[in-house]
Each structure stands twice: as C-alpha cells, then as structure tokens.
Amino acid sequence: MPRAPVVSALLAAIALAGCLETAGPEAPAPLAPSAADQSSPAYAACRRAIASTTGRPVVDVAIFDYLASEAGAQVQANVAGAEAPWRCLSSNDGVVAEVIYTGSEGRL
C-alpha cells in the first residue's frame, strides 16, 4: 500500500522531533550586588567613573553585576539613556583601570 511509507515517514518525523534542540542553555542571571559589595571602594569608584564618563549624575548609574576577586573587581551598570550596559574594571581599593561601553560605539 502507498500509505505505509507516508505513515512511516510521519512517525519517524514525530519521533525525531523530540531530539531537536530548539534553544541552548541560558546563562545564569547575575546576582544583584549585596550590601557588602555596595560598600566596597571598587563599587563606589566604578559607579563614579561610569557617571563621569557618561556625563550623567551618579543616581543615573544602576549597577546590576559586581564580580570581585583577589585581582580586582568588574562592575556592569545600566545608565539612564544608554542602549547597552557599561563595564568598569577596578582594583579592590578603588583605582579604576578602565570604563567601557559594551554597545556599538556608533550609538554613543
């Protein structure tokens, strides 16, 4: 019967559909900075440096990710009016090494 190959192909397609990966694993969301993070010299220095670089008041800089290590700290922040976050690298004692816009520089 001609319907047998069609039915077999349909069943095979249904069986294989469960094997397809439609999305990769999602990156874990960053944790909000803790009170201890917010009191660190690196956190405060990066917040001020991002505000200064962007010409915005410090209250317009919202830090959403703070990573500290023995070598230093990395801060990522949203700035009011910016289309992408800003990143700051600092020593743990608050000496800022660099402030970087993570979006397209054509949008600055």
C-alpha distances in whole Angstrom, upper triangle without the diagonal:
4,6,6,8,10,11,12,14,15,16,18,20,21,22,24,26,28,29,30,34,35,39,41,44,47,50,52,55,58,61,64,67,69,73,74,72,73,77,76,78,75,73,76,77,73,73,77,76,72,74,77,75,73,76,75,77,76,74,72,70,68,67,64,63,66,66,69,69,72,72,72,70,67,67,65,66,65,67,68,66,65,61,60,62,65,66,69,70,73,76,76,79,78,79,76,75,72,71,67,65,62,60,60,64,64,63,67
4,6,6,7,9,11,12,13,15,16,18,19,21,22,24,26,27,28,32,33,36,39,42,44,48,50,53,56,59,61,65,67,71,72,70,71,75,74,76,73,71,74,74,71,71,74,73,70,72,74,72,70,73,72,74,73,72,69,68,65,65,61,61,64,63,67,67,70,70,70,68,65,65,62,63,62,64,65,63,62,58,58,59,63,63,67,68,71,73,74,77,76,76,73,72,69,68,64,62,59,57,57,61,60,60,64
4,6,5,6,9,10,11,12,14,15,17,18,20,21,24,25,26,30,30,34,37,39,42,46,48,50,54,56,59,62,64,68,69,67,68,72,71,73,70,68,71,72,69,68,72,71,67,69,72,69,68,71,70,71,71,69,66,65,63,62,59,58,61,61,64,65,68,68,68,66,63,62,60,60,59,62,62,61,59,56,55,57,60,61,64,66,69,71,71,75,74,74,71,70,68,66,62,60,57,55,56,59,59,58,62
4,5,5,6,9,10,11,12,14,15,16,18,20,22,23,25,28,30,33,36,38,41,44,47,49,53,55,58,61,63,67,68,66,68,71,70,73,69,68,71,71,68,68,71,70,67,69,72,69,68,71,70,71,70,69,66,65,62,61,58,58,60,60,63,64,67,67,66,64,62,62,59,60,59,62,63,61,60,56,55,57,60,60,64,65,68,70,70,74,73,73,71,69,67,65,62,60,56,55,56,59,59,59,62
4,5,5,6,8,10,10,12,14,15,16,18,21,21,23,26,27,31,33,36,39,42,45,47,51,53,56,59,62,65,66,64,66,69,68,70,67,65,69,69,66,66,69,68,65,67,69,67,65,68,67,69,68,67,64,63,60,59,56,56,58,58,61,61,64,64,64,62,59,59,57,58,57,60,60,59,57,54,53,55,58,58,61,62,65,67,68,71,70,71,68,66,64,63,59,57,54,52,53,56,56,56,59
4,5,5,6,9,10,11,12,14,15,16,19,20,21,25,25,29,32,35,37,41,43,45,49,51,54,57,60,63,64,62,64,67,67,69,65,64,67,67,64,64,67,66,62,65,67,65,63,66,65,67,66,65,62,60,58,57,54,54,57,56,59,60,63,63,63,61,58,57,55,56,55,57,58,57,55,51,50,52,55,56,59,61,64,66,66,70,69,69,66,65,62,61,57,55,52,50,51,54,54,54,57
4,5,5,6,9,10,11,12,14,15,18,19,20,24,25,29,31,34,36,40,42,44,48,50,53,56,58,62,63,61,63,66,66,68,65,63,66,67,63,63,67,66,62,64,67,65,63,66,65,67,65,64,61,60,57,57,53,53,56,55,59,59,63,62,62,60,57,57,54,55,54,57,58,57,55,51,51,52,55,56,59,60,63,66,66,69,68,69,66,65,63,61,58,56,52,51,51,55,55,54,57
4,5,5,6,9,10,11,12,14,16,17,19,23,24,28,30,32,35,39,41,43,47,49,52,55,57,61,62,60,62,65,65,67,64,62,65,66,62,62,66,65,62,64,66,64,62,66,64,66,65,64,61,60,57,56,52,52,55,54,57,58,61,61,60,58,56,56,53,55,54,57,58,57,55,51,50,52,55,55,58,59,62,64,64,68,67,67,65,63,61,60,57,55,51,50,51,54,54,54,57
4,5,5,6,9,10,10,12,15,16,17,20,21,25,27,30,33,36,39,41,45,47,50,53,56,59,60,58,60,63,62,64,61,60,63,63,60,60,63,62,59,61,64,61,59,63,62,63,62,61,58,57,54,53,50,50,52,52,55,56,59,58,58,56,53,53,51,52,51,54,55,54,52,48,47,49,52,52,55,56,59,62,62,66,64,65,62,61,58,57,54,52,48,47,47,51,51,51,54
4,5,5,6,9,10,11,13,15,16,19,20,24,26,29,31,35,37,39,43,45,48,52,54,57,58,56,58,61,61,63,60,58,61,62,58,58,62,61,57,59,62,60,58,61,60,62,61,59,57,55,53,52,48,48,51,51,54,55,58,58,57,55,52,52,49,50,49,52,53,52,50,46,46,47,50,51,54,55,58,61,61,64,63,64,61,60,58,56,53,50,47,46,46,50,50,49,52
4,5,5,6,9,10,12,13,15,19,20,23,26,28,31,34,36,39,42,45,47,51,53,56,57,55,57,61,60,62,59,58,61,62,58,58,62,61,58,60,62,60,59,62,60,62,61,59,57,55,53,51,48,48,50,50,53,54,57,57,57,54,52,52,49,50,50,53,53,53,51,47,46,48,51,51,54,55,58,60,60,64,63,64,61,60,58,56,53,51,47,46,47,51,51,51,54
4,5,5,6,9,11,11,13,17,18,22,24,26,29,33,35,37,41,43,46,50,52,55,56,54,56,59,59,61,58,56,59,60,56,57,60,59,56,58,61,58,57,60,59,61,59,58,56,54,51,50,47,46,49,48,51,51,55,54,54,52,50,50,48,49,48,51,52,52,49,46,45,46,49,49,52,53,56,58,58,62,61,61,59,57,55,54,51,49,45,45,45,49,49,49,52
4,5,5,6,9,10,11,14,15,19,22,24,27,30,33,35,39,41,44,47,49,53,54,52,54,57,56,58,55,54,57,57,54,54,57,56,53,55,58,55,54,57,56,58,57,55,53,51,49,47,44,44,46,46,49,50,53,53,52,50,48,47,45,46,45,48,49,48,46,42,42,43,46,46,50,51,54,56,56,60,59,59,56,55,53,51,48,46,42,41,42,46,46,46,49
4,5,5,7,10,11,14,15,19,21,23,26,29,31,34,37,40,42,46,48,51,53,51,52,56,55,57,54,53,56,57,53,53,56,56,53,55,57,55,54,57,55,57,56,54,52,50,47,46,43,43,45,45,48,49,52,52,52,50,47,47,44,45,44,48,48,48,46,42,41,43,46,46,49,50,53,55,55,59,58,59,56,55,53,51,48,46,42,42,43,46,47,46,49
4,6,6,8,10,13,15,19,20,22,25,29,31,33,37,39,42,45,47,51,52,50,52,55,55,57,54,52,55,56,53,53,56,56,53,55,58,56,54,57,56,57,56,55,52,51,48,46,43,42,45,44,47,48,51,51,51,49,46,46,44,45,45,48,49,49,47,43,42,43,46,46,49,50,53,54,54,58,57,58,56,54,52,51,48,46,43,42,43,47,47,47,50
4,5,5,7,11,13,16,18,20,23,27,29,31,35,37,40,44,46,49,50,48,50,53,53,55,51,50,53,54,50,51,54,53,50,53,55,53,51,55,54,55,54,53,50,48,46,44,41,40,43,42,45,45,48,48,48,46,44,44,42,43,43,46,47,46,44,41,39,40,43,43,46,47,50,52,52,56,55,55,53,52,50,48,45,44,40,39,40,44,44,44,47
4,5,6,9,10,14,16,18,21,25,27,29,33,35,38,41,43,47,48,46,48,51,51,53,50,48,51,52,48,48,52,51,48,50,53,50,49,52,51,52,51,50,47,46,43,42,38,38,41,40,43,44,47,47,47,45,42,42,39,41,40,43,44,43,41,38,37,38,41,41,44,45,48,50,50,54,53,54,51,50,48,46,43,41,38,37,38,42,42,41,44
4,6,8,10,13,15,16,19,23,25,27,31,33,36,39,41,45,46,44,46,49,49,51,48,46,49,50,47,47,50,50,47,49,52,50,48,52,50,51,50,49,46,45,42,40,37,36,39,38,41,42,45,45,45,43,40,40,38,39,39,42,43,43,41,38,36,37,40,40,43,44,47,49,49,52,51,52,50,49,47,45,42,41,37,37,38,42,43,42,44
4,6,9,12,13,15,18,22,24,27,30,33,36,39,41,45,45,43,45,48,48,50,47,45,48,49,46,46,50,49,46,48,51,49,48,51,50,51,49,49,46,44,41,40,36,35,38,37,40,40,43,43,43,41,39,39,37,39,39,42,43,43,40,37,35,36,39,39,42,42,45,47,47,51,50,51,48,47,45,44,41,40,36,36,37,41,41,41,43
4,6,9,11,14,17,20,22,25,28,31,34,37,39,43,44,42,43,47,46,48,45,43,46,47,43,44,47,46,43,46,48,46,45,48,47,48,47,46,44,42,39,38,34,33,36,35,38,39,42,42,42,40,37,37,35,36,36,39,40,40,37,34,32,33,36,36,39,40,43,45,45,49,48,49,46,45,43,41,38,37,33,32,34,37,38,37,40
4,6,7,10,13,16,19,21,25,27,30,33,36,40,40,38,40,43,42,44,41,39,43,43,40,40,43,42,40,42,45,42,41,45,43,45,43,42,40,38,35,34,30,30,32,32,35,35,39,38,38,36,33,33,31,33,32,36,37,37,34,31,29,30,33,33,36,36,39,41,42,45,44,45,42,41,39,38,35,33,29,29,31,34,35,35,37
4,7,10,12,15,18,20,24,26,29,32,35,38,39,37,38,42,41,43,40,38,41,42,38,38,42,41,38,40,43,40,39,42,41,43,41,40,38,36,33,32,29,28,31,31,34,35,39,38,38,35,32,32,29,31,30,33,34,34,31,28,27,28,31,31,34,35,39,41,41,45,43,44,41,40,38,36,33,31,28,27,28,32,33,32,34
4,7,8,12,15,17,20,23,26,29,31,35,36,33,35,38,38,39,36,34,37,38,35,35,38,37,34,37,39,37,36,39,38,39,38,37,34,32,30,28,25,25,27,27,31,32,35,35,34,32,29,28,26,27,27,30,31,31,28,25,24,24,27,27,31,32,35,37,37,41,40,40,38,37,34,33,30,28,24,24,26,29,30,29,32
4,6,9,12,15,18,21,24,27,29,33,34,31,33,36,35,37,34,32,36,36,33,33,36,35,33,35,38,36,35,38,37,38,37,36,34,31,29,27,24,23,25,24,28,29,32,32,31,29,26,26,24,26,26,29,31,31,28,25,23,23,26,25,28,29,32,34,35,38,37,38,35,34,32,31,28,27,23,23,25,28,30,29,31
4,7,9,12,15,18,21,24,26,30,30,28,30,33,32,34,31,30,33,34,31,31,35,34,31,34,37,35,34,37,36,37,35,34,32,30,27,25,21,20,22,22,25,26,29,29,29,26,24,24,22,24,24,28,30,30,28,25,23,22,25,24,27,27,30,32,32,36,35,36,33,32,31,29,27,26,22,23,26,29,31,30,31
4,6,9,12,15,18,21,23,27,28,25,27,30,30,32,29,27,30,31,28,28,31,31,28,30,33,32,30,34,32,33,31,31,29,26,23,21,18,17,20,19,23,24,28,28,27,24,21,21,19,21,21,24,26,27,24,22,19,19,22,21,24,25,28,30,30,33,32,33,31,30,28,27,24,23,20,21,23,27,28,27,29
4,6,9,12,15,18,20,24,24,22,24,27,26,28,25,23,27,27,24,25,28,28,25,28,30,29,28,31,30,31,29,28,26,24,21,19,15,14,16,16,19,20,24,24,23,20,18,18,16,18,19,22,25,25,23,21,18,17,19,18,21,21,24,26,26,29,28,30,27,27,25,24,22,21,18,19,22,25,27,26,27
4,6,9,12,15,17,21,21,19,21,24,24,26,23,22,25,26,23,23,27,27,25,27,30,29,28,31,29,30,27,27,25,23,19,17,13,12,14,14,17,19,23,23,22,19,17,17,15,17,18,22,24,26,23,21,19,17,19,18,20,21,23,25,25,28,27,29,27,27,25,24,22,22,19,21,24,27,29,27,28
4,6,9,12,15,18,19,17,19,22,22,24,22,19,22,24,21,21,24,24,22,24,27,26,25,28,26,27,24,23,22,19,16,14,10,9,12,13,17,19,23,23,21,18,16,15,13,14,15,19,21,22,20,19,16,15,17,16,19,20,22,24,23,27,25,27,25,25,24,22,21,20,17,19,22,25,27,25,26
4,6,9,12,15,16,13,15,18,18,20,18,16,19,20,18,17,21,21,19,21,25,24,23,26,24,24,21,21,20,17,14,11,7,6,8,9,13,16,19,20,18,15,12,11,10,12,13,17,20,22,20,19,16,13,15,14,16,17,19,21,20,23,22,24,22,22,21,19,19,18,16,18,22,24,27,25,25
4,6,8,12,13,11,13,16,16,19,17,15,18,20,18,17,21,22,20,22,25,25,24,27,25,24,21,20,20,17,13,11,8,7,8,10,13,15,19,20,18,15,13,12,12,13,15,18,20,23,21,21,18,16,17,16,17,18,19,21,19,22,21,23,22,23,22,21,21,21,19,21,25,27,30,28,27
4,6,10,11,9,10,14,14,17,16,13,15,18,16,15,18,20,18,19,23,23,22,24,22,21,18,17,17,14,11,8,6,6,8,10,13,16,20,21,18,15,13,11,11,11,13,16,18,21,20,20,18,15,16,15,16,18,18,20,18,21,20,22,21,23,22,20,20,20,19,21,25,27,29,27,26
4,7,8,6,7,10,11,13,12,9,12,15,13,13,16,18,16,18,21,22,21,23,21,20,16,16,16,13,10,8,7,6,6,9,11,14,17,18,15,12,12,10,10,11,13,16,19,22,21,21,19,15,16,14,14,15,16,17,15,17,16,19,18,20,20,19,19,20,19,22,26,27,30,27,26
4,5,5,6,9,10,14,13,11,13,16,16,15,18,20,19,20,23,24,24,26,24,22,18,18,19,16,13,11,10,10,9,11,12,15,18,19,17,14,14,13,14,15,17,19,22,25,24,25,23,19,19,18,18,18,18,18,16,17,17,21,20,23,23,22,23,24,23,26,30,31,33,31,30
4,5,5,6,9,12,13,11,12,15,16,15,17,20,20,20,23,25,25,26,23,21,17,17,19,17,14,12,13,13,11,13,14,17,19,21,18,15,16,15,16,16,18,20,22,26,25,27,25,21,21,20,19,19,18,19,16,17,17,20,20,23,24,23,24,25,25,28,32,32,35,33,31
4,5,5,7,10,11,10,12,15,15,15,18,20,20,21,23,25,26,27,25,23,19,19,21,18,16,14,14,13,11,12,11,14,16,18,15,13,15,14,16,17,20,22,24,28,27,28,26,22,21,20,18,18,16,16,13,14,14,18,19,21,22,22,24,25,26,29,32,33,36,34,32
4,5,5,9,9,7,9,12,12,12,15,16,17,18,21,22,22,24,22,20,17,17,18,15,13,10,11,10,7,9,8,12,14,15,12,10,11,10,13,14,17,19,22,25,24,25,22,19,18,16,14,14,13,13,11,12,12,16,16,18,19,18,20,22,22,25,29,29,32,30,28
4,6,8,9,6,7,10,11,10,12,15,15,16,18,20,20,21,19,17,13,14,16,13,11,9,11,11,9,11,11,15,17,18,15,12,13,11,13,13,15,17,19,23,22,24,22,18,17,16,14,15,14,15,12,13,12,16,16,19,19,18,20,21,22,25,28,28,31,29,27
4,7,9,7,7,10,12,12,13,16,17,17,19,21,22,23,21,19,15,16,18,16,15,13,15,14,12,13,13,15,17,18,15,13,15,13,16,16,19,20,22,26,25,27,25,21,20,18,16,16,14,14,11,11,11,15,16,19,20,20,22,24,25,28,31,31,34,32,30
4,5,5,7,9,10,11,13,14,16,17,19,20,22,23,21,20,16,17,19,16,15,13,15,14,10,11,10,12,13,14,11,10,12,11,15,16,19,20,23,26,25,27,24,21,19,16,14,13,11,11,8,8,8,12,13,16,17,17,20,22,23,26,30,30,33,31,29
4,6,5,6,8,10,11,12,14,15,16,18,20,21,20,18,15,17,19,16,16,14,16,15,12,13,11,13,14,14,11,10,12,12,15,16,19,20,23,26,25,27,24,21,18,16,13,12,9,9,7,5,5,8,10,13,15,16,19,21,23,26,29,28,32,30,27
4,6,5,6,8,10,10,12,14,15,16,18,20,19,18,15,17,18,14,15,12,14,13,9,10,9,11,12,12,8,6,8,8,12,13,17,18,21,24,22,24,21,18,15,12,9,8,6,6,5,6,4,7,8,10,12,12,15,18,19,23,26,25,28,27,25
4,6,5,6,9,10,11,12,14,15,17,18,17,16,12,14,15,11,11,9,11,10,7,10,9,13,15,14,11,8,8,7,10,11,14,15,18,21,20,22,19,15,13,11,9,10,8,10,9,10,7,10,10,13,13,13,15,17,18,21,24,24,27,26,23
4,6,5,6,9,10,11,12,14,16,16,15,13,10,12,14,11,11,10,13,13,11,13,13,16,17,17,13,11,12,10,12,12,15,15,18,21,20,22,20,17,15,13,11,12,10,12,11,10,7,10,10,14,14,13,16,18,20,23,26,25,28,26,23
4,5,5,6,9,10,10,12,14,15,15,14,11,14,15,12,13,12,15,14,12,14,13,16,17,16,12,11,11,10,13,13,15,15,18,21,20,22,20,17,14,12,9,10,8,10,10,9,5,7,7,10,11,11,14,16,19,22,24,23,26,25,22
4,5,5,6,8,10,10,12,14,13,13,10,13,13,10,11,9,12,12,10,12,12,15,17,15,12,9,8,7,9,9,12,12,16,18,17,19,16,13,10,9,6,7,7,10,11,11,8,9,7,9,9,8,11,13,15,18,21,20,23,22,19
4,6,5,6,9,10,11,12,11,10,7,9,10,6,8,7,11,12,11,14,15,18,20,19,15,12,11,8,9,8,10,10,13,16,15,17,16,12,10,10,8,11,11,13,14,14,10,12,10,13,12,10,12,13,15,18,21,20,23,21,18
4,6,5,6,9,10,10,10,9,6,10,10,8,11,11,15,15,14,17,17,20,22,20,17,14,14,11,13,11,13,12,14,17,16,19,18,15,12,12,10,12,12,14,15,14,10,11,10,13,12,11,14,15,17,20,22,21,24,22,19
4,5,5,6,9,10,10,11,9,12,12,10,13,12,16,16,15,17,17,20,21,19,15,14,13,11,12,11,13,12,15,17,15,18,17,14,10,10,8,10,10,13,14,14,10,10,7,10,9,7,10,12,15,17,20,18,21,20,16
4,5,5,6,8,8,9,8,11,10,7,10,10,13,14,14,16,17,20,22,20,17,14,12,10,10,8,10,8,11,13,12,14,13,10,7,8,7,10,12,15,16,17,13,13,10,12,9,6,9,9,12,14,17,15,18,16,13
4,6,5,6,5,6,5,8,7,6,10,11,15,16,16,19,20,23,25,23,20,17,16,13,12,10,10,8,10,12,12,15,14,12,10,12,11,14,15,18,19,19,15,15,13,15,13,10,12,12,15,16,19,17,19,17,14
4,6,5,7,8,8,12,11,10,14,15,18,19,19,21,22,25,26,24,20,18,17,15,15,13,14,11,13,14,14,17,17,15,12,13,12,15,15,18,19,19,15,14,12,14,12,10,12,13,16,18,19,17,20,18,14
4,6,8,10,11,14,12,11,14,15,18,18,19,21,22,24,26,23,20,18,16,14,14,13,13,11,13,14,12,15,14,13,10,11,11,13,15,18,20,20,16,15,12,13,10,8,9,10,13,15,16,14,16,15,11
4,5,9,10,12,10,9,13,14,17,18,19,22,23,26,28,26,22,20,18,15,14,12,11,8,10,10,9,12,12,11,9,12,12,16,17,21,22,22,19,18,15,16,13,10,10,9,13,13,15,13,15,13,9
4,7,9,12,10,11,14,16,19,21,22,24,26,29,30,28,25,22,20,18,17,14,14,10,11,11,12,15,16,15,13,15,15,18,19,23,24,24,20,19,17,18,16,13,14,13,17,17,18,16,17,15,12
4,6,8,6,8,11,14,17,19,20,23,25,28,30,28,25,22,20,17,16,13,11,8,8,9,10,14,15,14,13,15,15,19,20,23,24,23,20,20,18,20,17,14,15,14,17,17,19,17,19,16,13
4,5,6,7,11,13,17,19,20,23,24,28,30,28,25,22,20,17,16,13,13,10,9,12,13,17,17,16,14,17,16,19,20,23,23,22,19,20,18,20,19,16,17,17,19,20,22,21,22,20,17
4,5,5,8,11,14,16,16,20,21,24,26,25,21,19,17,14,14,11,11,9,10,13,14,17,17,15,13,15,14,17,17,20,20,19,16,17,16,19,17,14,16,16,19,20,22,22,24,21,18
4,5,7,10,13,16,17,21,22,26,28,27,24,21,19,16,15,12,11,9,9,13,14,17,17,15,15,16,16,20,20,22,22,22,19,21,19,22,20,17,19,18,20,21,24,23,25,22,20
4,6,10,13,15,17,20,22,26,29,28,24,21,19,15,13,10,8,6,5,9,10,13,14,12,12,15,15,19,20,23,23,23,20,21,19,21,19,16,16,15,17,18,20,20,21,18,16
4,6,10,12,13,17,19,22,25,24,20,17,15,11,10,6,6,5,7,10,10,13,12,10,9,11,12,15,16,19,19,20,17,18,16,18,16,13,14,13,15,16,19,19,21,18,16
4,6,9,11,15,17,21,24,23,20,16,14,10,9,5,5,6,8,12,11,13,12,9,10,11,13,16,17,20,19,20,18,20,17,19,18,15,15,14,15,16,20,20,22,19,18
4,6,7,11,14,17,20,20,16,13,11,7,6,4,6,9,11,14,13,15,13,9,9,9,10,13,14,17,16,18,15,17,15,17,16,13,14,14,14,16,20,20,23,21,19
4,7,10,13,17,20,20,17,13,11,8,6,5,7,11,13,16,14,15,12,9,10,10,12,14,16,18,18,20,18,20,18,19,18,15,15,15,14,16,20,21,24,21,20
4,7,10,13,17,17,14,10,8,6,5,7,10,13,16,18,16,17,14,10,11,9,11,12,14,16,15,18,16,18,16,17,16,14,14,15,14,16,20,21,24,22,22
4,7,10,14,14,11,7,6,5,7,9,12,15,18,21,19,20,16,13,12,10,10,10,11,13,12,14,13,15,14,15,15,14,15,16,15,19,22,23,26,25,23
4,7,10,11,8,6,5,7,9,12,15,18,22,24,22,22,19,15,14,11,11,10,10,11,11,14,14,15,14,15,15,15,16,17,16,20,23,24,28,26,25
4,7,8,6,4,6,9,12,15,18,21,24,27,24,25,22,18,17,13,12,10,9,9,8,11,12,14,13,14,15,16,17,20,19,23,26,27,30,29,28
4,5,5,6,9,12,15,18,22,24,28,30,28,28,24,21,19,16,14,11,11,9,8,12,13,14,15,15,17,18,19,22,21,25,28,29,32,31,30
4,6,8,12,15,18,21,25,27,31,33,30,31,28,24,22,18,16,13,11,9,8,11,13,14,15,15,18,20,21,24,24,28,31,31,35,34,32
4,7,10,14,17,20,24,26,29,31,29,29,26,22,20,16,14,10,9,7,7,11,12,12,13,12,14,17,18,22,22,25,28,28,32,32,30
4,7,10,14,17,20,22,26,28,25,26,23,19,17,13,11,7,6,4,5,8,9,9,10,10,12,14,16,19,19,23,26,26,29,29,27
4,7,10,13,17,19,22,25,22,23,20,16,14,10,8,6,5,6,6,9,9,10,9,10,11,12,14,17,17,20,23,24,27,26,24
4,7,10,14,16,20,22,19,20,16,13,11,7,6,5,6,9,10,13,11,12,10,10,10,10,11,13,13,17,20,20,24,23,21
4,7,10,12,16,18,16,17,14,10,8,6,5,7,8,11,11,14,12,13,11,12,11,9,10,12,12,15,19,19,22,21,19
4,7,10,13,15,13,13,10,6,6,4,6,9,12,15,15,17,15,16,13,14,12,10,9,10,9,12,16,17,20,18,17
4,6,10,12,10,11,9,5,5,6,8,12,14,17,17,19,16,17,15,16,14,11,11,10,10,12,16,16,19,17,15
4,7,9,7,8,7,5,6,9,12,15,17,21,21,23,20,21,18,19,16,13,12,10,10,11,15,16,18,15,14
4,6,5,8,8,7,7,11,13,16,18,22,22,23,20,21,18,19,16,13,12,10,12,12,15,15,17,14,12
4,6,9,10,10,11,14,16,20,22,25,26,27,23,24,21,23,20,16,16,13,14,14,16,16,17,14,13
4,7,9,10,12,15,18,22,24,27,28,29,26,26,23,24,21,17,16,13,14,13,14,14,15,11,10
4,6,7,9,12,15,19,21,25,26,27,24,24,21,21,18,14,12,9,10,9,11,11,12,9,8
4,7,10,13,16,20,23,27,28,29,26,26,23,23,19,16,13,10,9,7,9,11,11,8,9
4,7,10,13,17,20,24,25,27,24,24,20,20,17,13,11,7,6,5,8,10,12,9,10
4,7,10,13,16,20,21,23,20,20,17,17,14,11,9,6,6,7,11,12,14,12,12
4,7,10,13,17,18,20,17,17,13,14,11,7,6,5,6,8,11,12,15,13,11
4,7,10,14,15,17,14,14,11,11,8,6,5,6,7,10,13,14,17,16,14
4,7,10,12,14,11,11,7,8,6,4,6,9,10,14,16,16,20,19,16
4,7,10,12,9,9,6,5,5,7,9,12,13,16,19,19,22,22,20
4,6,8,6,5,4,5,7,9,12,15,16,20,23,22,25,25,22
4,5,5,5,6,7,10,13,15,19,20,24,26,25,29,29,26
4,5,7,9,11,14,15,18,21,22,26,28,28,32,31,28
4,6,9,11,14,16,19,22,24,27,30,29,33,32,29
4,6,9,12,13,16,19,21,24,27,26,29,28,26
4,6,9,12,15,18,20,24,26,25,28,28,25
4,6,8,11,15,17,20,22,21,24,24,21
4,7,10,14,16,19,21,19,23,23,21
4,6,10,12,15,17,16,19,19,17
4,7,10,13,14,13,17,16,14
4,6,9,11,10,14,13,11
4,6,8,7,11,10,8
4,7,8,11,11,10
4,6,9,7,8
4,5,6,7
4,5,5
4,6
4
